[in-house]
Amino acid sequence: MSRVCELTGKGRQIGHNVSHANNKTKRTFLPNLQAVTLMSEALGRSVRLKVSTHGLRSVEHVGGLDNWLLKSSDSDLSLRARRLKRDVAKKVSEAAAA
């Protein structure tokens, strides 16, 4: 599994280690990924995702996983998150119709 946040799409970046003599060697900067369990209120179950700490703060700021999924674009989300978004949207539309 690649080291990419499933909610924000944040992945690795490439840069240089720079020595005192200004020698440059390639290196990678990895996102701070955490395996977290987030609760989906619309689905009534918990979901385990690999999320960056920045993405986790953003999800909490927006008001939860369901709100984050409905507001985010599909291009940033992983395949699992897109499926989850589809299920949440379906449940929310069913609840609004009833």
Secondary structure, 3 states (H helix, E strand, C coil): CCCCCCCCCCCCEEEEEECCCCCEEEEEECCCEEEEEEEECCCCEEEEEEEEHHHHHHHHHHCCHHHHHHHCCCCCCCHHHHHHHHHHHHHHHHHHHC
